[in-house]
Amino acid sequence: MIGIAGSVAKSWLAKELGVRFDRAYYFDAQVRQAVDQPCRQHVARVLADLPVCYTESNLGRAEWLGADQVLIGGIQPNLIVGLLVGAEFVPTEDADADISPLVLTGRSVADLPAPAALLDHPLVHHWEAQIRAIQADPAHRWRAIPPFFWDASGRAAVHGAVTSGLKFCGDEFFMNLIAAPDECLALIRWLTEVTLVLVDHFTAVGGVTISGIHVGECAACMLDEEVFRRFVVPATSLLGDRWGHVRFHSCGRSDHLITACRDIRQLASLDVGGETSVAQIRAAFGDAFPVSIAPLVEDMTAATPGRILAWFDRVREENAGGQLHIGFHVEADYNLDTIRALCAAVRGEATAADSAQAFSSGSRTTVPPAASD
C-alpha cells in the first residue's frame, strides 16, 4: 500500500501571502498563532486538491493538527540546543530560521554545562511560562504544543547527535570521527543526554503522552557503515530505549546503512531520501515495515512530470506492495503541476502516462489526504 502527503514551506507562504517569519514569530505565542492561522487557511483553500498542510517539513501530520494548537518553541530541534549553549538566533523572514554557526567549535565537553543544568536557561523558562499560561486559560481557547513536538500525536522530533555535532562543530567534527573518535563519542553522549533531558522535561510540562521519537540523523548518509555502527546506532538506541517507536531519518542515498539500521533498538520505521533503494529495505525488513521516502528536489522543480513519474514507477516496483509513504515539502520554487501529477499517479487515479498527458494540458485531479506513518 502506498500513501502520499506533504507539507508547505514558509518560503511558499511568504511568496503567496507576504507574511514574514521574524523573531517574534518564534518566541511570542500570540504572534505565532496570528501568523499560523491564516497560513493554514490559505493552504487549505488554495491547495485543496493536494494532500498538504502547513507544518514543518516531514514532522507535523495533518491528521494530528488542529486550529486550536499553538506551537511553543516551534524551532528545529538542534537549533533549540544550539541556543541553549550560546548560539544566536538568526531568523530569515521568508524562509526557515537558523542559528549562528559552529557554536561548539573549540569547546570540550568538560567546558559544557551538565545537561540537566540547561533546564535553568531563561529560554526554557520562557517556554514553560507560555505553556502554563495557555493551560491556565479558563476558556481553554488554545492547546499548547511544546518544544520538540509538532502536532498532537505525541511523537517527539529531535536531531541525531552526529548531525548536531556537524551543525555545532563543522566539518572538523566529521574528520574527528576518524582522527579523534573518543572526543566525538564524548560529545555524542553529551548531546544524547541533552536530548533525553529536554524532551522528558517538555513532555512533562506540556502534559504530553509520548508515542515515539523521530530521529533526524540527516547527515548519516555521508557516513560509512562502520562509523555509523560505532556512533549513530548506540546513540539512537538510547533514545529508543527511553521512548520506543523510533522513526529514523537519513537524507540522501542510504543503501549502505540499511543492514546496520537493523541494530537500532526499538526501530519502528525508516524515512529516507529518494535515491535510496526501497527493494533493499524490503529485503532487510519485510513488506509490513513502514517506510517513508521523499521525491528528489530536482524532480519537484522540473517543468514537466516525466522524471518524477519515472521515479515513482521505480519506487512502486521496488516496494512490491509493502507499506510505503511518500512525503514531500512544497517550497516556493517547486512546480505544483508536477507534484499534482505524482499525487494522481500514487493514488491510482491515472497511470503515469495518463497523468503526464493530463497535467501537461493543465487539467487537475483532486487528491484526498492520505495518512502518514
N, C-alpha and C positions, 0 to 999 in steps of 0.2 A: 504494500500500500504506500502511495506517495501523496504527501500533503505539501502545501505551499503557503507561506505567509511572509509578510515583510513589514518593515518599519520605515519611517520617513525621517530624514535627517534635518537638523537645524538649518543647514545650508539651503535646502529646498524651501523651507518655510520663510527664511529671511528673504529669499528672492521673490516668493509669492506674495507675502504679506507685508514685507518691510519691517518685520519685528526684529528686535535687537536683543541678543543674549548677553547682557552686560553682567558686571559683578553682582549687582543686586538680584538678578535672576537666580543666581545660585545660592545666595545666602539669606534672602528675605522671602519667607514662605508666602506672604501675600502677593509679592511681585511675581513669584513663580507661578502661582495659581492664575493670576491675571493674564499671564502670557500663555500658559499651557492650555487653558480652556479654549480660547479662540483658535489655537493651533490644532487641537484635537477636532474641533468642529469643522474647520476648513478641510482637513484631510478627509473626514468622514463624508463631506459634501462633494468635494471636487474629485476625489479619488474613490468614489463609491463603487466603481466597477473593479477595483483591485482589493485583494485581501491584505490591507495595510492599516496601520495605526501610527500615531505619533508616539514614539518611545525611543529609548536608547537602542542602538544597533545590537540586535541579537540577544537582548536581555529581557525587556518587558514583553508580555504576551497579551494579545487583545482580549482573550477570554478571562484574564485576571485584572484588567484595567477597569476603572470606574471614574465617572465625572467628579465624585466626591474625594478622590485621592489627591493628596499633596505630597510631592517628593521633597523630603527634608534631606539636605546633603546629597542631592541627586547629582553627584560628580563621579567620574570614573574612579574605580576603587584605588588604583595606585596613586592617583592624584591626591586623594584624601591622605594616604600615608605620607606622601611627599610633603604635604602642607604641615603635617604634624611634626616633621623633623626639620622644618626650616625653609622649605621652598616657597616661592612667591606664586600667588595665583595669577594666571595670565588668561583673561577672557578674550575670546575672539567673537565679536558681536554678530557675525554672520556664519559662524561655524562652531565646532566643539571647542571647549576650553582646554587649557593646558597648564603646566606649571613651569617655573624656571628650571633649566636643565641641570643635571649632574649634581643633585643636592647632597649626595653622599661621597662624592669624589674626595679622596684624601682623608676620609674619616674611617677609623677602625670600629669594629663592633664594640670594643671596650669603651669608646667615646660616646656611644649612643645610649639613650635612656632605656631603662627597663621597659619592656612592652606595656606592662600594667601602668607605668607612670604616664603614658600618653593619654590615659583617661582623664588626667587633670589639665589637659590642654584647653585653653579658652574656646577653641573651635568646637571641641567635643561638648563642652558645657553649653555653648550657644545652640547647638542642635538638640541637646537634651531639653533645653527650655522651650524651643519651638514645638517639639513633640508633645511635651506635657501641657503646653497651652492649648493645643488642639484637642488633646484628650480631655481636658478640664472644661471645655466649652459645653455648657448645659444644653445648647441647641443641637449639638452633635452634627454640625454642618459639614465637617471635613473628616477625612481619615488620613492620619499621618503615615506615610511610608518612610521608614527610617533609612539612614545611610546604609549602603551595601544591598539594598533591595530596590526593585524597580516596578513592582506590582504587588498585588495582594496574595500571591501564590505561596509565599514563604520561602521561595528559592533565593538564597543569597547569591551575590556575584562578586568575585574577587579576581585579582590578577595573580598568576602564579609567581613564585618567588624569583625564578630565573628571569622572567620578563620584567619584573620590578627591579631586579639587580641591574639589568641592562638600562632601564629607564633612569635609575638614580646614579649609576656609575659610568655609563657609556661603554664603548667598545672594549675598553680595558677589562671590564668585568668578564666578557666572553673569553678574552685571551687568558685571563687568570683561572678560568675553569680548568685549563690545562697547566698553566705555569705556577699557579698558587692555589691549588684546589682546597686546601684547608681554610684559607681565608674566605673563599667563596662559600664553603659549607657553613662557616660561622655566620655569614651574612644571611644565607638562605634560611638557616634555623631561626635567626632573629626575625626575619620578615614573616616567616610562617607563624611564629608565636604572636607577632603583632596582629596578623590576620585573625588568629583564634581569639585573641583578647577583644579586638574591636567588634567582630561580628557577634560574639557572645554578648557583649555589652549592649549593642544597639538592638539585638534580638529581645533582650530583657526590657530595655527602656520602651521599645515600640510595641511590646506585647505580642510579638510575632511567634508563631509556632513554626519552626524552621522545617522545611520539607526537603532540603537538599542544597547543593552548592554548585554553582557554575564557576569553574576554574579556567580563567582566560590565560593560558600559557602561550601567548601569541607568538613568542619567539622560538617555541620548541622546534619548529620545522627546520631551524638553522643548526640544530644540534645533531651529532651522530648518535647512533643507538647507545653506545657505551656511556657517553656523557649524559644522555637522557636518563638512562637507568640509574646512574650514580646520583644525580642531583634532582631531577624532576619527580621520578617515581616515589622516592621516600617522602618528599615534602607534600606532594599531592595526596599521598596515602594518609598522612596525618590529618588532613582536612576531612577525608572520607571517614576516618576513624571517629572523628568528633561529630560529624553531621550526616554521614551516609549519603547515598544517591549523588555521586559525583558526575556532573556533566563536564567533560574535559574538552577544551577548545584549543586547537592549534591552527594558526594561519598557514597558508601555503601548502605545498605538496608535503604530505606527512606519511607516505607509504612506508618509509624506513622505520617508523616508530610504532606501527600498528601492533606488532608482536609484543613489544615492550609495554604497551598500554595495558595488556592483559594483567600485568603485575600491579597495577594501581588498585589498591584496596577500595572496595565499595564503588568501583566504576559502574555507572548505570547507562551512560550514553556518550557518544563521541560527536563533536561538532568540528568539521574540518573544512579546509579550503577546497575550492572547486577542482583543483588538479589532482586531488587525492583519489586513489583507486578504491571505489566502493566495493569492487569484487574482492580486493584484498581484505577489506574489513569484514565482508560476509564470510570469507574463508576462515577468518580468525574467530569471529564472534557468533556467526549464525544469522538466520533471517529475522529472528524475533528481536534482535538487539537494535535499539533505536539509534539512528544515525541522522545527523543534520549536515547539510552541505550547502555552500554558498556559490552562486554563479560567479564567473570571473568578471572583474570590473570592466575589462576591455570589451566583453560581450554585452554588458548592460549599457555601455555608451555607444555601441555600434549603431550605424544609421539603419541597418536592416537586421531582421531577426535570424538570419541564416546560421550564424555562428552559435548563438545561444541555444537554438533548437537542436543543432548538431551536438552540442554539449549535453543537452538534456537526453537525447537519444542514447548517448554513451552511458550516462549515469543510470538511466532506466534499465538498460540492458544489463549492466553490471550489478544492479541492485537485485534483479531476478525475483521480484515480488516481496522483498523484505520491507521492514518498517523504516521508511525514509521520509525526512522532511527537508524541503528546500527553503532556505531563508535568505532574504535579500534586503538591502538597505538602500533607499532611494535618495541619492544625492542630487544636488542642483543640476548637474550636467548629464544625468542619465536620460536615456531615451525611453519614455514611458510606453511608447508603442512596442518597442522590443520586449519590455517586461510584460506587457499585456499578452503578447504572443506566447511567451513562456508559460504564463499562467493558464492560458487556454489549452496549451498542449498538455500541461501537467494534469489538469482536471479532466482530460479526456474529452473535451468538448469539440476538439478537432484534431486531425492528425497534424504532425509537424508541418507537412507540405501545405495542408489546407490553411493552417494558421499563418504561414509565411505569406500566402497569397491574399488572405483576408486583410491582414494588417498592413500590407503594402498599399492596399486600396483605401485605407482609412476607416474601416469598419471597427466596431467594438464588440467585445464579448464580455458579459457580466461574469465575474468570477467570485463566488461567495467565499468568505473566510474559511480557512482550514486550521484546525487545532495544531499546535506545535508541541514538541516534546518538552 
